[in-house]
């Protein structure tokens, strides 16, 4: 698969969040963090469009539904 270099501008706060995520990857780089974020975002949008909710589950069985950015945009339309 051919790769294409893109350039993007991020706020200082977002760069700090990306760097913190990168640290948790160990030897991963920012490209890997962004790639995984895009894959997750795409997967979550597909699930929502198929009528599924996205949630976080605790060991005791409690569930918290995730409100994702695209959910908030849809509410504001």
The first five atom37 places (N, CA, C, CB, O) and aatype in JSON, in Angstrom:
{
  "aatype": [20, 20, 20, 20, 20, 20, 20, 20, 20, 20, 20, 20, 20, 20, 20, 20, 20, 20, 20, 20, 20, 20, 20, 20, 20, 20, 20, 20, 20, 20, 20, 20, 20, 20, 20, 20, 20, 20, 20, 20, 20, 20, 20, 20, 20, 20, 20, 20, 20, 20, 20, 20, 20, 20, 20, 20, 20, 20, 20, 20, 20, 20, 20, 20, 20, 20, 20, 20, 20, 20, 20, 20, 20, 20, 20, 20, 20],
  "atom_mask": [
    [1, 1, 1, 1, 1],
    [1, 1, 1, 1, 1],
    [1, 1, 1, 1, 1],
    [1, 1, 1, 1, 1],
    [1, 1, 1, 1, 1],
    [1, 1, 1, 1, 1],
    [1, 1, 1, 1, 1],
    [1, 1, 1, 1, 1],
    [1, 1, 1, 1, 1],
    [1, 1, 1, 1, 1],
    [1, 1, 1, 1, 1],
    [1, 1, 1, 1, 1],
    [1, 1, 1, 1, 1],
    [1, 1, 1, 1, 1],
    [1, 1, 1, 1, 1],
    [1, 1, 1, 1, 1],
    [1, 1, 1, 1, 1],
    [1, 1, 1, 1, 1],
    [1, 1, 1, 1, 1],
    [1, 1, 1, 1, 1],
    [1, 1, 1, 1, 1],
    [1, 1, 1, 1, 1],
    [1, 1, 1, 1, 1],
    [1, 1, 1, 1, 1],
    [1, 1, 1, 1, 1],
    [1, 1, 1, 1, 1],
    [1, 1, 1, 1, 1],
    [1, 1, 1, 1, 1],
    [1, 1, 1, 1, 1],
    [1, 1, 1, 1, 1],
    [1, 1, 1, 1, 1],
    [1, 1, 1, 1, 1],
    [1, 1, 1, 1, 1],
    [1, 1, 1, 1, 1],
    [1, 1, 1, 1, 1],
    [1, 1, 1, 1, 1],
    [1, 1, 1, 1, 1],
    [1, 1, 1, 1, 1],
    [1, 1, 1, 1, 1],
    [1, 1, 1, 1, 1],
    [1, 1, 1, 1, 1],
    [1, 1, 1, 1, 1],
    [1, 1, 1, 1, 1],
    [1, 1, 1, 1, 1],
    [1, 1, 1, 1, 1],
    [1, 1, 1, 1, 1],
    [1, 1, 1, 1, 1],
    [1, 1, 1, 1, 1],
    [1, 1, 1, 1, 1],
    [1, 1, 1, 1, 1],
    [1, 1, 1, 1, 1],
    [1, 1, 1, 1, 1],
    [1, 1, 1, 1, 1],
    [1, 1, 1, 1, 1],
    [1, 1, 1, 1, 1],
    [1, 1, 1, 1, 1],
    [1, 1, 1, 1, 1],
    [1, 1, 1, 1, 1],
    [1, 1, 1, 1, 1],
    [1, 1, 1, 1, 1],
    [1, 1, 1, 1, 1],
    [1, 1, 1, 1, 1],
    [1, 1, 1, 1, 1],
    [1, 1, 1, 1, 1],
    [1, 1, 1, 1, 1],
    [1, 1, 1, 1, 1],
    [1, 1, 1, 1, 1],
    [1, 1, 1, 1, 1],
    [1, 1, 1, 1, 1],
    [1, 1, 1, 1, 1],
    [1, 1, 1, 1, 1],
    [1, 1, 1, 1, 1],
    [1, 1, 1, 1, 1],
    [1, 1, 1, 1, 1],
    [1, 1, 1, 1, 1],
    [1, 1, 1, 1, 1],
    [1, 1, 1, 1, 1]
  ],
  "atom_positions": [
    [[0.84, -1.17, 0.0], [0.0, 0.0, 0.0], [0.89, 1.24, 0.0], [-0.96, -0.01, 1.21], [1.83, 1.34, 0.79]],
    [[0.6, 2.16, -0.87], [1.37, 3.4, -0.94], [1.05, 4.27, 0.27], [1.08, 4.17, -2.26], [-0.08, 4.3, 0.75]],
    [[2.04, 4.96, 0.74], [1.84, 5.87, 1.87], [1.9, 7.29, 1.37], [2.91, 5.63, 2.97], [2.61, 7.61, 0.41]],
    [[1.15, 8.15, 2.04], [1.13, 9.56, 1.68], [1.38, 10.37, 2.94], [-0.22, 9.95, 1.02], [0.75, 10.14, 3.97]],
    [[2.28, 11.31, 2.86], [2.58, 12.17, 3.99], [1.58, 13.32, 4.01], [4.05, 12.71, 3.92], [1.32, 13.95, 2.98]],
    [[1.02, 13.58, 5.19], [0.13, 14.72, 5.36], [0.66, 15.6, 6.47], [-1.32, 14.26, 5.65], [1.42, 15.16, 7.33]],
    [[0.24, 16.83, 6.46], [0.66, 17.77, 7.5], [-0.59, 18.29, 8.17], [1.52, 18.94, 6.9], [-1.59, 18.58, 7.51]],
    [[-0.55, 18.42, 9.49], [-1.71, 18.91, 10.24], [-1.22, 19.8, 11.37], [-2.56, 17.73, 10.8], [-0.11, 19.65, 11.87]],
    [[-2.06, 20.73, 11.77], [-1.76, 21.61, 12.89], [-2.65, 21.23, 14.07], [-1.97, 23.11, 12.51], [-3.86, 21.06, 13.92]],
    [[-2.03, 21.09, 15.25], [-2.74, 20.74, 16.46], [-2.45, 21.75, 17.55], [-2.36, 19.32, 16.93], [-1.38, 22.35, 17.58]],
    [[-3.42, 21.95, 18.45], [-3.21, 22.83, 19.59], [-2.17, 22.21, 20.52], [-4.54, 23.1, 20.36], [-1.91, 21.0, 20.46]],
    [[-1.57, 23.03, 21.37], [-0.59, 22.52, 22.34], [-1.2, 21.45, 23.23], [-0.03, 23.66, 23.19], [-0.55, 20.45, 23.54]],
    [[-2.46, 21.66, 23.65], [-3.12, 20.67, 24.52], [-3.27, 19.32, 23.81], [-4.49, 21.19, 24.96], [-3.06, 18.27, 24.42]],
    [[-3.64, 19.36, 22.55], [-3.81, 18.11, 21.81], [-2.47, 17.42, 21.59], [-4.5, 18.37, 20.48], [-2.39, 16.19, 21.64]],
    [[-1.43, 18.19, 21.33], [-0.09, 17.6, 21.17], [0.33, 16.91, 22.46], [0.94, 18.69, 20.77], [0.9, 15.83, 22.42]],
    [[0.05, 17.53, 23.61], [0.38, 16.91, 24.9], [-0.37, 15.6, 25.08], [0.06, 17.87, 26.07], [0.2, 14.61, 25.56]],
    [[-1.66, 15.58, 24.7], [-2.43, 14.34, 24.8], [-1.86, 13.26, 23.89], [-3.91, 14.6, 24.45], [-1.74, 12.1, 24.29]],
    [[-1.5, 13.64, 22.68], [-0.91, 12.68, 21.74], [0.41, 12.13, 22.28], [-0.67, 13.33, 20.38], [0.67, 10.93, 22.2]],
    [[1.23, 13.01, 22.84], [2.52, 12.57, 23.39], [2.32, 11.66, 24.59], [3.36, 13.78, 23.8], [3.07, 10.7, 24.77]],
    [[1.3, 11.94, 25.42], [1.01, 11.07, 26.56], [0.56, 9.69, 26.08], [-0.08, 11.71, 27.47], [0.96, 8.67, 26.63]],
    [[-0.27, 9.67, 25.05], [-0.67, 8.38, 24.46], [0.52, 7.66, 23.87], [-1.74, 8.59, 23.39], [0.65, 6.44, 24.02]],
    [[1.39, 8.39, 23.22], [2.59, 7.8, 22.62], [3.44, 7.13, 23.69], [3.42, 8.87, 21.86], [3.96, 6.04, 23.48]],
    [[3.59, 7.78, 24.85], [4.37, 7.19, 25.94], [3.78, 5.86, 26.38], [4.43, 8.16, 27.15], [4.52, 4.93, 26.7]],
    [[2.46, 5.75, 26.38], [1.83, 4.5, 26.81], [2.02, 3.39, 25.78], [0.34, 4.72, 27.06], [1.83, 2.22, 26.1]],
    [[2.39, 3.74, 24.55], [2.66, 2.76, 23.49], [4.06, 2.16, 23.62], [2.5, 3.41, 22.12], [4.38, 1.2, 22.92]],
    [[4.87, 2.71, 24.49], [6.24, 2.21, 24.6], [7.08, 2.75, 23.47], [6.26, 0.69, 24.6], [7.46, 3.92, 23.47]],
    [[7.37, 1.9, 22.5], [8.22, 2.32, 21.39], [7.42, 2.89, 20.21], [9.06, 1.15, 20.92], [8.01, 3.21, 19.18]],
    [[6.12, 3.02, 20.34], [5.29, 3.53, 19.25], [5.59, 4.99, 18.95], [3.82, 3.36, 19.58], [6.17, 5.7, 19.77]],
    [[5.17, 5.42, 17.77], [5.37, 6.82, 17.41], [4.02, 7.5, 17.23], [6.22, 6.94, 16.12], [2.97, 6.86, 17.31]],
    [[4.05, 8.82, 16.99], [2.81, 9.56, 16.86], [1.96, 9.08, 15.68], [3.1, 11.04, 16.7], [0.74, 9.11, 15.75]],
    [[2.6, 8.63, 14.63], [1.84, 8.1, 13.49], [1.0, 6.89, 13.9], [2.8, 7.7, 12.34], [-0.14, 6.76, 13.48]],
    [[1.56, 6.02, 14.73], [0.82, 4.85, 15.2], [-0.36, 5.27, 16.07], [1.73, 3.91, 15.98], [-1.45, 4.7, 15.96]],
    [[-0.14, 6.25, 16.93], [-1.22, 6.75, 17.79], [-2.36, 7.29, 16.93], [-0.7, 7.85, 18.76], [-3.52, 6.95, 17.14]],
    [[-2.02, 8.11, 15.96], [-3.04, 8.69, 15.09], [-3.73, 7.63, 14.24], [-2.42, 9.75, 14.19], [-4.94, 7.69, 14.05]],
    [[-2.97, 6.67, 13.74], [-3.55, 5.58, 12.94], [-4.57, 4.8, 13.77], [-2.44, 4.64, 12.42], [-5.68, 4.53, 13.3]],
    [[-4.18, 4.43, 15.0], [-5.1, 3.68, 15.86], [-6.34, 4.5, 16.19], [-4.4, 3.26, 17.15], [-7.45, 3.97, 16.23]],
    [[-6.16, 5.8, 16.43], [-7.3, 6.67, 16.74], [-8.26, 6.73, 15.56], [-6.8, 8.09, 17.1], [-9.48, 6.7, 15.75]],
    [[-7.73, 6.82, 14.36], [-8.58, 6.87, 13.17], [-9.32, 5.54, 12.98], [-7.73, 7.19, 11.92], [-10.51, 5.55, 12.66]],
    [[-8.63, 4.42, 13.17], [-9.29, 3.11, 13.05], [-10.42, 2.98, 14.08], [-8.27, 1.97, 13.24], [-11.51, 2.51, 13.75]],
    [[-10.15, 3.4, 15.34], [-11.18, 3.32, 16.37], [-12.36, 4.22, 16.03], [-10.6, 3.7, 17.74], [-13.51, 3.8, 16.16]],
    [[-12.09, 5.44, 15.61], [-13.13, 6.39, 15.26], [-14.0, 5.84, 14.13], [-12.52, 7.75, 14.86], [-15.23, 5.94, 14.18]],
    [[-13.38, 5.28, 13.12], [-14.11, 4.69, 11.99], [-14.97, 3.52, 12.46], [-13.14, 4.23, 10.89], [-16.13, 3.41, 12.08]],
    [[-14.4, 2.65, 13.29], [-15.13, 1.51, 13.82], [-16.32, 1.98, 14.64], [-14.21, 0.61, 14.67], [-17.42, 1.45, 14.49]],
    [[-16.12, 2.97, 15.51], [-17.19, 3.48, 16.36], [-18.32, 4.09, 15.53], [-16.64, 4.52, 17.35], [-19.49, 3.87, 15.82]],
    [[-17.97, 4.83, 14.5], [-18.99, 5.41, 13.61], [-19.79, 4.31, 12.92], [-18.34, 6.34, 12.55], [-21.01, 4.42, 12.78]],
    [[-19.12, 3.25, 12.49], [-19.82, 2.13, 11.85], [-20.8, 1.48, 12.83], [-18.82, 1.09, 11.33], [-21.93, 1.17, 12.46]],
    [[-20.36, 1.27, 14.07], [-21.23, 0.66, 15.07], [-22.45, 1.53, 15.33], [-20.46, 0.41, 16.37], [-23.57, 1.03, 15.39]],
    [[-22.23, 2.83, 15.5], [-23.35, 3.75, 15.75], [-24.31, 3.77, 14.57], [-22.82, 5.18, 16.03], [-25.53, 3.8, 14.76]],
    [[-23.79, 3.74, 13.35], [-24.68, 3.77, 12.18], [-25.48, 2.47, 12.05], [-23.86, 4.01, 10.91], [-26.51, 2.44, 11.38]],
    [[-25.0, 1.4, 12.69], [-25.72, 0.13, 12.71], [-26.62, -0.02, 13.93], [-24.74, -1.03, 12.66], [-27.16, -1.09, 14.18]],
    [[-26.78, 1.08, 14.7], [-27.68, 1.06, 15.85], [-27.08, 0.62, 17.16], [-28.81, 0.19, 15.55], [-27.81, 0.47, 18.15]],
    [[-25.78, 0.4, 17.22], [-25.12, -0.02, 18.44], [-24.69, 1.18, 19.27], [-23.92, -0.91, 18.13], [-24.44, 2.26, 18.73]],
    [[-24.6, 0.98, 20.58], [-24.03, 1.98, 21.47], [-22.59, 1.59, 21.76], [-24.85, 2.11, 22.79], [-22.23, 0.42, 21.69]],
    [[-21.78, 2.57, 22.08], [-20.38, 2.34, 22.45], [-20.29, 2.59, 23.95], [-19.38, 3.26, 21.64], [-20.8, 3.6, 24.43]],
    [[-19.65, 1.69, 24.69], [-19.6, 1.86, 26.13], [-18.31, 1.38, 26.75], [-20.74, 1.14, 26.75], [-17.48, 0.72, 26.13]],
    [[-18.18, 1.75, 28.02], [-17.06, 1.3, 28.84], [-17.65, 0.42, 29.94], [-16.23, 2.51, 29.45], [-18.66, 0.76, 30.55]],
    [[-17.0, -0.71, 30.19], [-17.52, -1.68, 31.14], [-16.56, -1.86, 32.31], [-17.78, -3.02, 30.45], [-15.36, -2.04, 32.11]],
    [[-17.1, -1.8, 33.53], [-16.28, -2.07, 34.71], [-16.37, -3.55, 35.06], [-16.74, -1.19, 35.92], [-17.28, -4.25, 34.6]],
    [[-15.43, -4.01, 35.87], [-15.41, -5.42, 36.25], [-16.68, -5.83, 36.99], [-14.2, -5.72, 37.11], [-17.1, -6.98, 36.91]],
    [[-17.3, -4.89, 37.72], [-18.5, -5.22, 38.49], [-19.76, -5.22, 37.62], [-18.68, -4.23, 39.63], [-20.87, -5.4, 38.13]],
    [[-19.6, -5.03, 36.32], [-20.73, -5.09, 35.41], [-21.36, -3.75, 35.07], [-21.75, -5.96, 35.97], [-22.26, -3.69, 34.23]],
    [[-20.92, -2.68, 35.72], [-21.47, -1.36, 35.4], [-21.04, -0.95, 34.0], [-21.02, -0.31, 36.44], [-19.93, -1.24, 33.56]],
    [[-21.95, -0.27, 33.32], [-21.69, 0.16, 31.95], [-21.91, 1.66, 31.87], [-22.61, -0.59, 30.94], [-22.87, 2.2, 32.42]],
    [[-21.01, 2.32, 31.17], [-21.17, 3.75, 30.92], [-21.13, 3.95, 29.41], [-20.05, 4.6, 31.64], [-20.15, 3.6, 28.75]],
    [[-22.21, 4.51, 28.86], [-22.26, 4.73, 27.42], [-21.34, 5.88, 27.05], [-23.7, 5.02, 26.95], [-21.33, 6.91, 27.72]],
    [[-20.59, 5.7, 25.99], [-19.69, 6.74, 25.51], [-20.46, 7.69, 24.6], [-18.47, 6.13, 24.76], [-21.19, 7.26, 23.71]],
    [[-20.28, 8.98, 24.85], [-20.81, 10.0, 23.95], [-19.62, 10.47, 23.14], [-21.52, 11.19, 24.74], [-18.72, 11.13, 23.66]],
    [[-19.62, 10.14, 21.87], [-18.48, 10.44, 21.01], [-18.7, 11.75, 20.26], [-18.25, 9.29, 20.01], [-19.84, 12.2, 20.12]],
    [[-17.62, 12.36, 19.78], [-17.75, 13.67, 19.12], [-18.78, 13.7, 18.0], [-16.42, 14.08, 18.56], [-19.51, 14.69, 17.86]],
    [[-18.87, 12.64, 17.21], [-19.84, 12.67, 16.12], [-21.27, 12.55, 16.63], [-19.56, 11.54, 15.14], [-22.2, 12.97, 15.95]],
    [[-21.47, 11.98, 17.85], [-22.8, 11.97, 18.46], [-23.22, 13.39, 18.84], [-22.82, 11.05, 19.71], [-24.36, 13.78, 18.62]],
    [[-22.28, 14.15, 19.4], [-22.57, 15.52, 19.81], [-22.86, 16.39, 18.6], [-21.4, 16.1, 20.61], [-23.74, 17.25, 18.66]],
    [[-22.14, 16.19, 17.5], [-22.39, 16.98, 16.29], [-23.78, 16.68, 15.74], [-21.32, 16.68, 15.21], [-24.48, 17.59, 15.29]],
    [[-24.18, 15.42, 15.77], [-25.49, 15.04, 15.26], [-26.61, 15.67, 16.08], [-25.65, 13.51, 15.24], [-27.64, 16.06, 15.54]],
    [[-26.4, 15.77, 17.41], [-27.41, 16.39, 18.27], [-27.56, 17.87, 17.97], [-27.04, 16.19, 19.73], [-28.66, 18.41, 18.08]],
    [[-26.47, 18.53, 17.59], [-26.49, 19.96, 17.34], [-27.04, 20.33, 15.97], [-25.12, 20.51, 17.47], [-27.28, 21.51, 15.7]],
    [[-27.25, 19.36, 15.12], [-27.73, 19.64, 13.75], [-29.2, 19.99, 13.74], [-27.47, 18.45, 12.82], [-29.77, 20.25, 12.68]]
  ]
}
